Every structure is written in structure tokens, then in C-alpha cells.
Amino acid sequence: MADDLDPREAERIRRRDRDLAAEERALMNPGMGKVFKQIQDAQAKAAKEPPRRRTRGRP
């Protein structure tokens, strides 16, 4: 299958895969655990609060 690809297309796929892997590694940097915890805490807080009622403005 890899032999069927144009060399330019194969290089583009390799770059895409490398960029995606870099994004995954960035999430493992020191300090990202804190960010993850903050996101989880905000989502848990939002789930516990009742939804806000929308008020209509004056016509």
C-alpha cells in the first residue's frame, strides 16, 4: 500500500502524523496535569449547578 503513494503524498502523511504526535506529547508536559484538573473541576461544577433560565428582553 505504501508503494502506491506518490512520494510527496507519503511525506505529507508523515508530517501530519508527526504533528499529531507532537500535540499528544505536549499534553504530557509538566503543568498540564493542573490544567486538566481545572477543566475537570469546572465541568463537575457546571454539572452540579442547575441550568440558568434565559430571560427575554423587552420587545
C-alpha positions as semicolon CSV with decimal commas, in nm:
position;residue;x (nm);y (nm);z (nm)
1;M;0,000;0,000;0,000
2;A;0,281;0,242;0,088
3;D;0,437;0,169;-0,250
4;D;0,127;0,302;-0,427
5;L;0,162;0,652;-0,281
6;D;0,327;0,944;-0,453
7;P;0,645;1,043;-0,261
8;R;0,502;1,390;-0,195
9;E;0,183;1,238;-0,056
10;A;0,380;0,996;0,163
11;E;0,583;1,287;0,304
12;R;0,265;1,484;0,373
13;I;0,124;1,188;0,567
14;R;0,447;1,154;0,767
15;R;0,438;1,526;0,855
16;R;0,073;1,500;0,961
17;D;0,147;1,200;1,182
18;R;0,450;1,374;1,334
19;D;0,245;1,688;1,407
20;L;-0,031;1,487;1,572
21;A;0,221;1,301;1,785
22;A;0,375;1,634;1,891
23;E;0,035;1,759;2,009
24;E;-0,010;1,442;2,216
25;R;0,335;1,484;2,370
26;A;0,264;1,848;2,452
27;L;-0,024;1,739;2,673
28;M;0,224;1,540;2,881
29;N;0,442;1,845;2,960
30;P;0,483;1,939;3,326
31;G;0,195;2,154;3,446
32;M;-0,060;2,015;3,203
33;G;-0,198;1,790;3,477
34;K;-0,303;2,103;3,663
35;V;-0,480;2,234;3,355
36;F;-0,655;1,900;3,308
37;K;-0,769;1,905;3,672
38;Q;-0,901;2,261;3,636
39;I;-1,102;2,159;3,332
40;Q;-1,245;1,857;3,513
41;D;-1,333;2,068;3,817
42;A;-1,509;2,329;3,602
43;Q;-1,709;2,061;3,422
44;A;-1,809;1,896;3,751
45;K;-1,918;2,233;3,893
46;A;-2,122;2,309;3,582
47;A;-2,290;1,969;3,604
48;K;-2,396;2,029;3,966
49;E;-2,544;2,375;3,908
50;P;-2,899;2,400;3,774
51;P;-2,920;2,548;3,427
52;R;-2,979;2,922;3,414
53;R;-3,314;3,040;3,292
54;R;-3,299;3,272;2,998
55;T;-3,486;3,595;3,033
56;R;-3,638;3,764;2,737
57;G;-3,555;4,121;2,666
58;R;-3,821;4,384;2,623
59;P;-3,970;4,394;2,275
